[in-house]
């Protein structure tokens, strides 16, 4: 297993174990949809992004708050689309 593979596995785990079911579904589903295609730079961005509070990440994604400038870019834009969400059965 490469270092990048290990980082992907760790990132996947972190995305699905946020502390609330809502955050798990939002962030985990987003990561599942995109992780395999992310570059090392995008993985590094997401690793840092997940250091933020879930409440803030979710507010930025649904547009009830504005993310700090450092997070603006294609990954946050993709998160805001919410087109990766699948309702649990």
Secondary structure in CASP SS format (residue, H / E / C, confidence):
PFRMAT SS
TARGET T0000
AUTHOR 0000-0000-0000
METHOD secondary structure of the structure
MODEL  1
X C 1.00
X C 1.00
X H 1.00
X H 1.00
X H 1.00
X H 1.00
X H 1.00
X H 1.00
X H 1.00
X H 1.00
X H 1.00
X H 1.00
X H 1.00
X H 1.00
X H 1.00
X H 1.00
X C 1.00
X C 1.00
X C 1.00
X C 1.00
X H 1.00
X H 1.00
X H 1.00
X H 1.00
X H 1.00
X H 1.00
X H 1.00
X H 1.00
X H 1.00
X H 1.00
X H 1.00
X H 1.00
X H 1.00
X H 1.00
X H 1.00
X H 1.00
X H 1.00
X C 1.00
X C 1.00
X H 1.00
X H 1.00
X H 1.00
X H 1.00
X H 1.00
X H 1.00
X H 1.00
X H 1.00
X H 1.00
X H 1.00
X C 1.00
X C 1.00
X C 1.00
X C 1.00
X H 1.00
X H 1.00
X H 1.00
X H 1.00
X H 1.00
X H 1.00
X H 1.00
X H 1.00
X H 1.00
X C 1.00
X C 1.00
X C 1.00
X C 1.00
X C 1.00
X C 1.00
X H 1.00
X H 1.00
X H 1.00
X C 1.00
X C 1.00
X H 1.00
X H 1.00
X H 1.00
X H 1.00
X H 1.00
X H 1.00
X H 1.00
X H 1.00
X C 1.00
X C 1.00
X C 1.00
X C 1.00
X C 1.00
X C 1.00
X C 1.00
X C 1.00
END
